[in-house]
């Protein structure tokens, strides 16, 4: 291959990457606006639930999150329209859309609780079962993805990043002592986990879409509230 062909191929890949990012960003922005305007009935669909312009922050951070996760398992635009519709649409867009209705799922199950010590220490039976199922699902997904990371030769960096983030959160929480308490919002959980579901397999793709939807739903409905609050 001559240098000219190499430059051309890199240009095609770069263009395809930007087109994929544009489609993905459109999905994310559309999900945010849908939650705000349709599900929450908010007059200004760009405002989050706490009245701030978190939509702008979502857009600013989207290139970083796309590079961490979706660029690895989204089908490139040079595939057939049918393949793209099946992979990026049915297997990604549909689970993402379903996850935007997270609030309704919690109401239907009768499981309403927050990931903070006060709520976790006083769970009713339904909420306890829902939490156990959720934790088991996440554990299964992580075990699957650790195996995929090992096969891809990135297990070391994958584990360091996966465990490093919770360790940093734990250290901050310990340093704050009794003055503050930790509250893990579901947008935190979704934004933390979805980039790790980055492999081009159906389970990874669907998991990434669901946890991305969980993050966008939380930001749009409630806003990017802090993880630490002053203790009463």
Secondary structure, 3 states (H helix, E strand, C coil): CCHHHHHHHHHHHHHHHHHHHHHHHHHHHHHHHHHHHHHCCCCCCCCCCCCCCHHHHHHHHHHHHHHHHHHHHCCCCCCCHHHHHHHHHHHHHHHHHHHCCHHHHHHHHCCCCCEEHHHHCCCCHHHHHHHHHHHHHHHHHHHHHHHHHHHHCCHHHHHHHHHHHHHHHHHHHHHHHHHEEEEECHHHHHHHHHCCCCCCCHHHHHHHHHHHHHHHHHHHHHCCCCCEEECC
